[in-house]
Amino acid sequence: MQTIHAPINGAHQPIDDDTEGRPSSEALVLLHRARNAAFAEAARGQLGRGLSLLNDALMQVPASHDLLSDMAALLLAAGEHELAASYAIRALAVTPEHGPSLYTLGFAQVALGRPNDALSTLQRLQRPGDARASLMRDAPDLAALVDTEVERLQAAAA
């Protein structure tokens, strides 16, 4: 068994992974807490602190699409569009049909002045399939924003 460290509010607590190299249920709970703490900090206006918590967690579990996606979302909110796109792409490399990561990538592409890329990315979220199902499961309130932005991008391209 291999030991990993999951950051909780800046503290590192050692936890074990299972025998197949996946995070244990205890590790997943601690990572979930780290993600919640990061968003709580961001909600209090401490975006930098939230990003720091996610960064600490990513150092422990660098292939977590959830952590990568959360980092992308907070970076998008911070106006760091290039970094947001980069983290969203990393999350999509792990889980290609992750709806929230596609959402963040699409809106980062809009902000970066790449409307054609954004349209293509966001349309993936409108089509039936795994990406749409992921968005509806994880962040259903974003679906209407996707539809509105796709309409706007299509009108601008016409």
N, C-alpha and C positions, 0 to 999 in steps of 0.2 A: 504494500500500500504506500502511496505517495502522499506527502503532506503538502497542502497548499495553504496560503494565508488569505483570508477574506477580510477586507477592510470594513470596519463598521465605525462610522463617525471618526475616521482618522486613525483608529486603533486597528492593529492587525491581530487577528485571532486565528491560530492554526487549526485547520480542520483536515480531515482525511477524505481522499476521493475513494471511489469504490474500486474493486479489483480490476475493472475493465478500463480504468483511466477516465471515466466520466465523473463529474462532480457528484458527491453523495447528496442525499436529501438534505442533510445539515448544511452542506456547502451551498446548495440552491437557496435555502432559506436565508442564509447570511448574504448571498448576492442580491436576493430580492430586497432585503433590508437596506443594503447599500444603495440600490437603485432608488428606493423610496426616499431615503435620506437625501440623495442628490436632488431629486425633484422638489422635496420640501425646502431645501436651501434655495433653489431657484425661485420657488413661489414666494419666499421671504425677500426676494430681491438680491440674494447672494449667489448670482449665477456663477461667478468664479469659484466659489466654494463647492457648488454642485458639480461643476466640471472637474474640480480637483478630486472629489470623492469618486467620480466615475473613472477618472484616470488611474487612481489607486487600485480600484477593482480590476480595471483592464490589465494592469501590470501582473495581476495574479491569474487572470483568466482571459488572455488576449484573443481567444477565438469565440467569445460569447457574442452572438449576434445581437442579443438583447442589450448588452452593455454598449456595443458599438453603435447600435441604433439610438440608444438614449443619448450617447455623446453627440451623435449627429444632430439630434433634435435640439439639444441645448445650444450647440454651436450655431444652428440656424437661428434660434431665438436671440442669440448674442450678435447676430449679423456677420458671423464668420462663415460666409457662404462657401468659400473654397474648401475650408476644413470640414464643414458640414457635409459637403458632397463627398469628400474623401472618406470620411467615416461611414457614410451611408453605403458607398461602394464596397468598403471592407465588410460591412454587415451583409451585403448582398452576395459577396463571395462565399460567405458561410451558409447563408440561407437565401437562395436566389429569388424566391417569391415572397419575401417578407414585406407585407404591405406597408407598415409604418416606415420602413427604410426607403421604399420606393417613393412614398409621399415626400419624405424629407429631401431625397435626391431631386425629385421633380421641382420642388419649390426652390431649392438651392440653384438649380439650373436656370430657373426663371430669373432669379436675382443676379445671376452671373451673365445674363444677356444671351442665353442659349435657348431661345424659345422652341426651336424644333426638337432639340433633345428633351426639353421639359414636356412637350406635348406627347412625344413617344413614350416617355417614362410614365406620365400620368394616365395615359390611355390604357396601359397595362393594368391599372387599378380599376378600370371601368369594365373590362372584359370578364366574363365568367371564368373562374379558375382559381388556382391556389393563391395568387396575389390578392384578388378581390376578397376571397374567403378570409385571408389573414388580416386584411384591413378591417373587415366587418367584425371579426372576432376581437381584435386588439384595440381598435380605435374607430368604431362605427361612426362617430360624430365627424370624422374627417372626410367621409365619402361625399357629403354635399359640397365641401370645399373643393374636392377634386373635380367634381362635375362642373362647378362654376368656373374653375380655372381652365379646364379643357375647353369650355365654350368660349371663354375670353381669348385663349390662344388661337383657337380656330378662326374666330372673327378677325383677329389681328392679322392672321396669315392670308385671309381672303382679299 
